[in-house]
Amino acid sequence: MNEKRSYPRIEGNLALKLCSSDCDLVTETKNISASGAYCAVNKNIEPMTKLNMVLLVPLNKTSHKNVRKINCKGVVVRSDRVQDNGKQAYCLGIYFSEIKETDRRALMSYINSLSKPSNIF
């Protein structure tokens, strides 16, 4: 089966803040690509909802202290209700509708650093 995504997606937990017209939520990604993110939140956000987002991307894979703060806009393309430890949660698929190309390249660099095996002897 051929991959339809434009960018590779990896499992990864990056800090993420989502802001819509009626809520602000802080969460972390479950997986991420240079074109979108998948995360869980405790409030339903309907598909096609526009979001302002802040994503914290480590500058290298060994340290989460030095981060790049990426401000971008996204659109919810999927919202699935799930049970998470007995509590109701919603898993969101978010497409990055507006992201600076320099930020997208920084995100791609981070993703690529995690998807390649390290050269430790």
ZAZA-660851 format. One record per residue: residue number from 1; residue in one letter; x, y, z of N, C-alpha, C, O in turn. Coordinates in pm, 1 decimal. Last residue first. Layout:
<NUM; 'A'; <X; Y; Z>; <X; Y; Z>; <X; Y; Z>; <X; Y; Z>>,
...
% end
This chain:
<121; 'F'; <2865.2; 378.4; 1814.3>; <2941.5; 255.0; 1795.8>; <2960.7; 183.6; 1926.3>; <3022.8; 77.4; 1930.1>>,
<120; 'I'; <2590.4; 549.9; 1688.0>; <2668.1; 519.4; 1807.5>; <2735.7; 383.1; 1789.1>; <2670.7; 285.0; 1752.8>>,
<119; 'N'; <2425.9; 695.6; 1507.7>; <2555.8; 640.1; 1467.8>; <2643.6; 615.7; 1589.3>; <2759.5; 657.2; 1591.7>>,
<118; 'S'; <2073.8; 613.0; 1515.0>; <2189.8; 691.9; 1556.2>; <2319.0; 619.4; 1517.6>; <2320.2; 498.0; 1497.8>>,
<117; 'P'; <1840.1; 589.0; 1245.4>; <1917.1; 526.4; 1354.1>; <2038.7; 610.9; 1388.2>; <2099.1; 672.8; 1300.6>>,
<116; 'K'; <1586.1; 833.7; 1197.1>; <1710.7; 772.0; 1149.6>; <1781.3; 706.1; 1268.0>; <1782.4; 760.9; 1378.2>>,
<115; 'S'; <1377.0; 954.9; 1321.8>; <1345.5; 839.9; 1237.8>; <1468.5; 770.2; 1182.4>; <1458.4; 660.8; 1127.0>>,
<114; 'L'; <1477.9; 1172.0; 1455.8>; <1422.2; 1061.1; 1533.9>; <1397.6; 936.7; 1450.2>; <1397.6; 825.3; 1502.7>>,
<113; 'S'; <1557.1; 1342.0; 1255.9>; <1658.3; 1299.5; 1353.8>; <1608.3; 1182.3; 1437.5>; <1688.4; 1101.8; 1485.1>>,
<112; 'N'; <1316.5; 1389.6; 1123.1>; <1419.1; 1309.0; 1057.1>; <1524.5; 1259.6; 1155.3>; <1575.8; 1148.6; 1140.9>>,
<111; 'I'; <1196.8; 1557.2; 1314.2>; <1135.4; 1428.4; 1280.8>; <1238.4; 1335.9; 1215.7>; <1246.4; 1217.8; 1249.5>>,
<110; 'Y'; <1374.3; 1777.9; 1302.3>; <1355.1; 1703.4; 1427.5>; <1298.5; 1564.5; 1399.1>; <1346.8; 1465.3; 1453.7>>,
<109; 'S'; <1336.5; 1853.8; 1034.5>; <1469.6; 1816.7; 1081.8>; <1460.0; 1734.8; 1210.7>; <1529.4; 1634.4; 1226.2>>,
<108; 'M'; <1066.7; 1922.7; 1036.4>; <1112.3; 1809.7; 954.4>; <1249.2; 1761.2; 1000.0>; <1274.8; 1640.9; 1003.5>>,
<107; 'L'; <1081.0; 2148.9; 1202.4>; <1003.0; 2033.2; 1244.6>; <1045.2; 1908.5; 1166.7>; <1058.1; 1800.6; 1224.6>>,
<106; 'A'; <1234.1; 2314.8; 1038.1>; <1283.6; 2279.1; 1171.6>; <1210.2; 2155.8; 1224.4>; <1272.0; 2067.9; 1284.6>>,
<105; 'R'; <1059.6; 2337.7; 817.9>; <1190.2; 2273.1; 800.1>; <1249.7; 2231.5; 934.5>; <1309.6; 2124.4; 944.7>>,
<104; 'R'; <850.0; 2476.3; 940.5>; <824.3; 2342.4; 886.1>; <956.3; 2267.5; 867.8>; <965.1; 2148.5; 898.0>>,
<103; 'D'; <982.8; 2715.7; 998.8>; <933.8; 2631.8; 1108.5>; <906.7; 2490.2; 1060.6>; <936.6; 2394.0; 1131.4>>,
<102; 'T'; <1027.6; 2808.1; 740.5>; <1143.6; 2783.3; 827.8>; <1103.8; 2696.4; 947.1>; <1182.3; 2612.6; 991.5>>,
<101; 'E'; <764.5; 2840.9; 651.2>; <846.9; 2736.9; 590.9>; <971.2; 2707.2; 675.9>; <1015.1; 2592.4; 682.2>>,
<100; 'K'; <510.4; 2875.8; 894.8>; <624.2; 2933.5; 823.0>; <711.3; 2821.1; 769.6>; <729.4; 2718.5; 835.2>>,
<99; 'I'; <187.5; 2759.2; 837.7>; <310.3; 2740.2; 914.3>; <423.3; 2800.0; 831.2>; <430.7; 2777.1; 710.5>>,
<98; 'E'; <-144.1; 2694.8; 825.4>; <-47.9; 2803.7; 807.3>; <70.8; 2778.6; 899.6>; <57.5; 2776.8; 1022.0>>,
<97; 'S'; <-256.0; 2446.0; 865.5>; <-303.7; 2526.2; 751.8>; <-212.4; 2644.4; 723.0>; <-203.7; 2689.6; 608.8>>,
<96; 'F'; <-185.6; 2138.2; 960.6>; <-125.6; 2271.0; 972.8>; <-164.2; 2352.6; 849.5>; <-110.4; 2330.3; 741.1>>,
<95; 'Y'; <-453.3; 1944.2; 1077.0>; <-372.8; 1980.1; 960.3>; <-317.4; 2120.4; 982.6>; <-391.6; 2211.6; 1019.1>>,
<94; 'I'; <-508.4; 1709.9; 1326.4>; <-500.1; 1852.4; 1293.9>; <-405.9; 1872.4; 1176.4>; <-292.9; 1823.5; 1176.6>>,
<93; 'G'; <-715.6; 1491.4; 1482.9>; <-622.1; 1500.8; 1372.2>; <-623.9; 1645.7; 1326.3>; <-729.4; 1698.4; 1291.0>>,
<92; 'L'; <-773.4; 1412.9; 1820.8>; <-786.3; 1508.1; 1711.1>; <-677.6; 1488.0; 1608.2>; <-560.8; 1469.7; 1642.5>>,
<91; 'C'; <-961.0; 1229.2; 2038.3>; <-836.7; 1229.1; 1961.3>; <-859.3; 1313.0; 1836.8>; <-951.0; 1288.3; 1758.3>>,
<90; 'Y'; <-1095.9; 1295.2; 2348.1>; <-1115.0; 1310.0; 2204.2>; <-977.9; 1312.9; 2138.5>; <-890.1; 1389.4; 2178.3>>,
<89; 'A'; <-1230.8; 1115.6; 2632.0>; <-1132.6; 1201.3; 2566.8>; <-1164.8; 1205.6; 2417.7>; <-1248.7; 1130.5; 2368.0>>,
<88; 'Q'; <-1359.3; 1018.7; 2942.2>; <-1385.9; 1048.3; 2802.6>; <-1281.6; 1145.6; 2748.7>; <-1248.9; 1245.4; 2812.9>>,
<87; 'K'; <-1188.1; 779.2; 3144.9>; <-1239.5; 913.9; 3122.1>; <-1263.7; 933.0; 2972.8>; <-1197.5; 871.9; 2888.9>>,
<86; 'G'; <-1067.5; 533.7; 3166.1>; <-1201.5; 548.5; 3220.7>; <-1263.2; 685.8; 3201.5>; <-1378.8; 707.1; 3238.1>>,
<85; 'N'; <-829.1; 581.3; 3023.5>; <-824.6; 553.0; 3167.4>; <-959.6; 578.5; 3233.0>; <-967.1; 637.0; 3341.0>>,
<84; 'D'; <-1016.0; 704.0; 2782.3>; <-875.7; 711.4; 2822.8>; <-870.7; 698.4; 2974.4>; <-904.0; 792.7; 3046.1>>,
<83; 'Q'; <-1218.6; 637.5; 2509.3>; <-1206.0; 623.6; 2654.4>; <-1058.0; 620.5; 2687.6>; <-982.4; 543.5; 2628.4>>,
<82; 'V'; <-1298.5; 877.1; 2248.6>; <-1235.0; 755.1; 2299.9>; <-1244.0; 753.6; 2452.1>; <-1273.2; 855.2; 2515.2>>,
<81; 'R'; <-1411.4; 1028.8; 1954.5>; <-1433.3; 1012.5; 2098.5>; <-1377.0; 877.5; 2140.6>; <-1403.8; 775.6; 2076.9>>,
<80; 'D'; <-1223.1; 1202.4; 1716.2>; <-1276.8; 1072.0; 1755.8>; <-1292.1; 1065.5; 1906.9>; <-1197.1; 1093.3; 1980.1>>,
<79; 'S'; <-1202.5; 1417.1; 1460.9>; <-1224.0; 1418.0; 1605.3>; <-1294.5; 1288.3; 1642.9>; <-1410.2; 1266.3; 1606.7>>,
<78; 'R'; <-1020.1; 1571.7; 1200.4>; <-1076.5; 1448.7; 1256.4>; <-1090.9; 1464.5; 1406.3>; <-1002.3; 1519.0; 1472.1>>,
<77; 'V'; <-926.0; 1812.0; 1135.9>; <-978.1; 1733.2; 1024.0>; <-1042.5; 1603.3; 1071.8>; <-1110.0; 1533.9; 995.7>>,
<76; 'V'; <-890.7; 2131.9; 1248.6>; <-924.8; 1996.9; 1292.9>; <-986.2; 1923.4; 1173.3>; <-1086.2; 1967.8; 1116.9>>,
<75; 'V'; <-627.5; 2327.1; 1134.7>; <-769.0; 2296.7; 1118.2>; <-791.0; 2152.9; 1163.6>; <-718.6; 2062.5; 1122.0>>,
<74; 'G'; <-393.0; 2578.6; 1252.3>; <-434.1; 2446.3; 1210.1>; <-584.4; 2436.9; 1196.4>; <-658.7; 2525.0; 1239.7>>,
<73; 'K'; <-107.6; 2788.3; 1253.9>; <-252.7; 2772.4; 1253.6>; <-284.1; 2633.8; 1201.9>; <-211.9; 2578.5; 1118.9>>,
<72; 'C'; <170.1; 2845.8; 1479.5>; <110.0; 2817.0; 1350.1>; <-41.6; 2809.9; 1365.1>; <-95.7; 2823.7; 1474.8>>,
<71; 'N'; <476.5; 2885.6; 1626.3>; <340.1; 2937.2; 1624.3>; <284.7; 2911.3; 1484.8>; <344.9; 2950.0; 1384.7>>,
<70; 'I'; <711.8; 2705.2; 1790.4>; <650.4; 2721.9; 1658.7>; <505.7; 2767.1; 1676.1>; <423.4; 2695.7; 1733.3>>,
<69; 'K'; <999.8; 2737.3; 1957.0>; <857.3; 2762.3; 1974.7>; <798.2; 2793.0; 1837.1>; <831.1; 2894.4; 1775.6>>,
<68; 'R'; <1243.0; 2504.7; 2011.5>; <1197.4; 2606.6; 1917.7>; <1046.2; 2617.1; 1935.4>; <974.6; 2517.2; 1929.2>>,
<67; 'V'; <1437.7; 2442.4; 2308.3>; <1327.0; 2417.8; 2216.3>; <1304.5; 2535.1; 2123.0>; <1341.9; 2648.8; 2152.0>>,
<66; 'N'; <1630.3; 2285.8; 2528.1>; <1643.1; 2386.0; 2422.7>; <1538.0; 2356.4; 2316.5>; <1548.0; 2257.6; 2243.8>>,
<65; 'K'; <1537.5; 2065.4; 2673.4>; <1550.1; 2195.7; 2738.5>; <1559.3; 2308.4; 2636.9>; <1501.9; 2415.3; 2657.6>>,
<64; 'H'; <1541.9; 1814.2; 2583.3>; <1414.1; 1882.3; 2566.9>; <1417.6; 2018.3; 2635.7>; <1313.1; 2080.5; 2654.9>>,
<63; 'S'; <1798.5; 1651.9; 2412.5>; <1763.9; 1748.8; 2516.0>; <1631.5; 1815.4; 2485.1>; <1610.6; 1866.7; 2375.2>>,
<62; 'T'; <1835.5; 1478.2; 2204.0>; <1884.5; 1436.6; 2335.1>; <1844.3; 1531.5; 2447.4>; <1854.7; 1496.1; 2564.9>>,
<61; 'K'; <1754.0; 1580.7; 1961.3>; <1676.9; 1470.8; 2018.5>; <1722.5; 1428.7; 2157.9>; <1653.8; 1350.4; 2223.5>>,
<60; 'N'; <1736.8; 1942.0; 1954.7>; <1803.4; 1815.4; 1926.2>; <1732.3; 1705.3; 2004.0>; <1660.0; 1732.1; 2099.9>>,
<59; 'L'; <1542.8; 2127.9; 1993.4>; <1642.9; 2157.2; 1891.5>; <1729.5; 2036.0; 1860.9>; <1789.0; 2027.6; 1753.5>>,
<58; 'P'; <1201.1; 2027.7; 2032.0>; <1340.1; 2026.1; 2078.6>; <1436.8; 2053.2; 1964.0>; <1415.8; 2007.4; 1851.7>>,
<57; 'V'; <927.6; 2233.9; 1990.0>; <1007.7; 2131.8; 1922.4>; <1150.6; 2137.6; 1974.5>; <1215.8; 2241.4; 1962.9>>,
<56; 'L'; <612.8; 2308.6; 2079.4>; <750.1; 2318.8; 2129.2>; <831.1; 2201.4; 2075.1>; <806.7; 2085.8; 2109.5>>,
<55; 'L'; <361.2; 2493.6; 1925.8>; <425.6; 2363.8; 1933.6>; <568.6; 2384.6; 1979.0>; <639.3; 2468.9; 1923.8>>,
<54; 'V'; <59.3; 2648.1; 1934.9>; <199.2; 2665.9; 1972.3>; <254.3; 2526.3; 1996.3>; <200.9; 2450.2; 2076.9>>,
<53; 'M'; <-208.4; 2761.4; 1722.5>; <-132.6; 2656.8; 1788.9>; <7.8; 2703.6; 1824.3>; <67.4; 2786.1; 1755.1>>,
<52; 'N'; <-542.1; 2831.2; 1662.7>; <-408.8; 2888.4; 1676.1>; <-332.0; 2788.1; 1760.6>; <-384.5; 2735.9; 1859.0>>,
<51; 'L'; <-775.1; 2659.9; 1451.2>; <-700.7; 2670.0; 1576.4>; <-575.9; 2755.8; 1559.5>; <-511.8; 2753.3; 1454.4>>,
<50; 'K'; <-1100.0; 2603.3; 1327.3>; <-968.9; 2665.1; 1307.9>; <-904.2; 2687.8; 1443.7>; <-970.0; 2729.6; 1539.0>>,
<49; 'T'; <-1283.5; 2312.7; 1269.7>; <-1254.9; 2421.1; 1363.0>; <-1114.1; 2472.0; 1337.3>; <-1019.9; 2393.4; 1326.8>>,
<48; 'M'; <-1320.7; 2089.3; 1117.5>; <-1319.8; 2217.0; 1046.3>; <-1302.7; 2336.8; 1139.4>; <-1307.0; 2451.0; 1093.7>>,
<47; 'P'; <-1468.7; 1892.8; 1377.0>; <-1392.7; 1904.4; 1252.7>; <-1421.2; 2038.4; 1184.3>; <-1531.4; 2092.5; 1193.1>>,
<46; 'E'; <-1491.7; 2024.9; 1714.0>; <-1552.6; 1976.7; 1589.9>; <-1457.2; 1987.1; 1471.1>; <-1374.9; 2078.4; 1464.7>>,
<45; 'I'; <-1363.5; 1907.1; 1997.3>; <-1345.8; 2018.4; 1903.6>; <-1390.2; 1965.2; 1768.3>; <-1331.5; 1870.8; 1715.5>>,
<44; 'N'; <-1439.5; 1808.1; 2320.8>; <-1462.9; 1786.3; 2178.5>; <-1441.3; 1916.5; 2101.2>; <-1494.8; 2021.4; 2136.8>>,
<43; 'K'; <-1183.5; 1778.9; 2560.7>; <-1299.6; 1854.6; 2512.9>; <-1315.9; 1828.2; 2364.0>; <-1217.9; 1826.2; 2289.6>>,
<42; 'N'; <-942.5; 1675.5; 2632.4>; <-1058.0; 1637.3; 2713.7>; <-1186.1; 1710.4; 2673.5>; <-1286.1; 1704.2; 2745.0>>,
<41; 'V'; <-735.6; 1533.2; 2368.8>; <-780.4; 1643.3; 2454.0>; <-904.3; 1598.7; 2530.0>; <-964.5; 1496.6; 2496.8>>,
<40; 'A'; <-459.3; 1403.0; 2190.9>; <-579.6; 1377.4; 2270.1>; <-607.5; 1498.7; 2358.4>; <-516.2; 1558.8; 2415.0>>,
<39; 'C'; <-341.7; 1433.7; 1847.0>; <-330.8; 1451.7; 1991.5>; <-463.0; 1418.2; 2059.3>; <-566.3; 1406.3; 1993.3>>,
<38; 'Y'; <-145.8; 1467.2; 1566.8>; <-253.2; 1388.8; 1625.3>; <-235.4; 1397.6; 1775.6>; <-126.5; 1372.0; 1826.9>>,
<37; 'A'; <-64.5; 1708.2; 1310.8>; <-41.9; 1641.8; 1438.7>; <-165.8; 1565.2; 1480.5>; <-276.7; 1594.3; 1435.6>>,
<36; 'G'; <103.0; 1803.6; 999.0>; <-5.4; 1792.1; 1095.7>; <32.6; 1714.9; 1219.6>; <143.8; 1663.8; 1233.0>>,
<35; 'S'; <319.7; 1824.2; 832.9>; <193.8; 1878.9; 784.2>; <79.5; 1868.4; 883.6>; <-29.8; 1918.4; 857.1>>,
<34; 'A'; <534.0; 1701.0; 938.5>; <553.7; 1841.2; 903.1>; <425.3; 1904.8; 850.4>; <421.5; 2025.3; 825.8>>,
<33; 'S'; <385.1; 1512.0; 1206.0>; <453.7; 1520.9; 1077.3>; <472.4; 1669.2; 1049.6>; <430.7; 1753.4; 1129.3>>,
<32; 'I'; <329.1; 1306.3; 1494.6>; <353.5; 1437.4; 1434.0>; <415.6; 1419.4; 1295.6>; <489.2; 1323.7; 1271.4>>,
<31; 'N'; <140.1; 1169.1; 1768.7>; <228.8; 1156.8; 1653.5>; <228.3; 1289.3; 1579.1>; <139.8; 1372.9; 1597.5>>,
<30; 'K'; <55.8; 1282.0; 1998.4>; <75.5; 1137.0; 2000.0>; <162.1; 1098.6; 1880.2>; <245.8; 1008.6; 1888.3>>,
<29; 'T'; <143.1; 1591.5; 2156.9>; <114.9; 1511.7; 2038.3>; <131.2; 1363.6; 2069.4>; <210.3; 1325.1; 2155.6>>,
<28; 'E'; <-23.5; 1716.7; 2445.4>; <98.1; 1679.3; 2374.2>; <59.4; 1590.0; 2257.6>; <-43.3; 1522.3; 2260.1>>,
<27; 'T'; <-183.8; 2014.9; 2568.0>; <-175.5; 1870.6; 2552.8>; <-37.9; 1836.0; 2497.5>; <53.8; 1917.9; 2502.6>>,
<26; 'V'; <-403.1; 2262.9; 2666.3>; <-262.8; 2223.0; 2661.3>; <-260.2; 2070.8; 2660.5>; <-325.9; 2005.9; 2741.9>>,
<25; 'L'; <-645.5; 2482.6; 2527.1>; <-610.8; 2351.1; 2580.0>; <-461.3; 2328.0; 2567.0>; <-399.9; 2368.6; 2468.3>>,
<24; 'D'; <-897.5; 2715.5; 2533.3>; <-752.2; 2700.3; 2527.6>; <-720.7; 2567.3; 2594.3>; <-764.8; 2542.2; 2706.5>>,
<23; 'C'; <-1203.6; 2798.1; 2353.9>; <-1125.1; 2724.5; 2454.0>; <-975.3; 2735.2; 2426.9>; <-932.1; 2760.2; 2314.4>>,
<22; 'D'; <-1345.9; 2934.5; 2154.5>; <-1410.8; 2909.8; 2283.1>; <-1329.5; 2827.5; 2382.9>; <-1382.3; 2790.3; 2487.7>>,
<21; 'S'; <-1183.4; 2973.8; 1933.8>; <-1263.3; 3087.7; 1978.9>; <-1327.7; 3063.1; 2114.4>; <-1361.5; 3158.8; 2184.1>>,
<20; 'S'; <-886.7; 2795.8; 2036.3>; <-995.9; 2822.4; 1943.5>; <-1075.2; 2939.6; 1999.1>; <-1037.4; 2997.8; 2100.8>>,
<19; 'C'; <-564.8; 2678.2; 2070.1>; <-655.3; 2787.9; 2105.1>; <-759.8; 2802.8; 1996.0>; <-726.9; 2820.1; 1878.7>>,
<18; 'L'; <-342.4; 2448.9; 2208.3>; <-445.2; 2471.2; 2107.4>; <-538.6; 2581.1; 2155.8>; <-586.1; 2577.4; 2269.3>>,
<17; 'K'; <-9.6; 2361.3; 2248.9>; <-119.3; 2443.3; 2300.6>; <-213.3; 2471.8; 2185.2>; <-170.4; 2513.7; 2077.6>>,
<16; 'L'; <203.5; 2091.8; 2316.5>; <117.9; 2156.8; 2218.3>; <9.3; 2235.7; 2289.6>; <-56.5; 2184.1; 2380.0>>,
<15; 'A'; <503.9; 1906.7; 2334.0>; <408.8; 1995.7; 2399.9>; <334.0; 2077.1; 2295.2>; <392.7; 2125.0; 2198.1>>,
<14; 'L'; <525.6; 1589.8; 2179.4>; <571.1; 1728.1; 2184.6>; <462.2; 1812.6; 2249.9>; <343.4; 1792.7; 2224.7>>,
<13; 'N'; <592.1; 1274.6; 2145.5>; <519.5; 1356.4; 2242.5>; <583.4; 1494.1; 2251.7>; <682.4; 1513.4; 2322.4>>,
<12; 'G'; <548.6; 1058.7; 1866.5>; <627.2; 1155.4; 1942.0>; <540.7; 1243.4; 2028.8>; <430.2; 1281.8; 1990.8>>,
<11; 'E'; <579.7; 866.0; 1579.6>; <525.8; 871.1; 1715.9>; <611.6; 970.4; 1792.0>; <734.3; 966.5; 1782.8>>,
<10; 'I'; <578.6; 1039.8; 1264.4>; <643.0; 957.8; 1367.4>; <565.1; 968.3; 1498.0>; <494.5; 1066.0; 1522.9>>,
<9; 'R'; <538.6; 1057.9; 915.6>; <478.2; 1078.1; 1047.4>; <548.6; 985.6; 1145.5>; <575.2; 869.2; 1115.5>>,
<8; 'P'; <664.0; 1228.2; 626.1>; <662.0; 1113.6; 717.3>; <606.3; 1152.3; 853.8>; <624.6; 1264.6; 900.7>>,
<7; 'Y'; <442.2; 1405.6; 405.1>; <557.1; 1405.7; 495.6>; <549.5; 1283.8; 586.5>; <439.8; 1239.8; 620.9>>,
<6; 'S'; <219.7; 1351.1; 254.8>; <328.3; 1425.7; 191.5>; <456.8; 1419.4; 273.3>; <566.7; 1426.9; 218.3>>,
<5; 'R'; <59.2; 1030.2; 256.8>; <100.7; 1153.0; 323.6>; <218.1; 1216.9; 252.7>; <304.6; 1148.6; 197.7>>,
<4; 'K'; <10.9; 788.6; 143.3>; <-52.0; 904.7; 79.4>; <-6.9; 1035.8; 141.5>; <-31.8; 1142.4; 85.1>>,
<3; 'E'; <201.7; 506.1; 66.7>; <178.9; 612.5; 165.3>; <123.3; 734.4; 93.7>; <180.7; 779.6; -5.4>>,
<2; 'N'; <61.4; 217.7; -86.1>; <141.8; 339.3; -96.4>; <101.1; 440.0; 9.1>; <-17.3; 457.8; 37.9>>,
<1; 'M'; <84.4; -118.2; 0.0>; <0.0; 0.0; 0.0>; <88.8; 124.3; 0.0>; <182.3; 133.3; 79.6>>,
% end
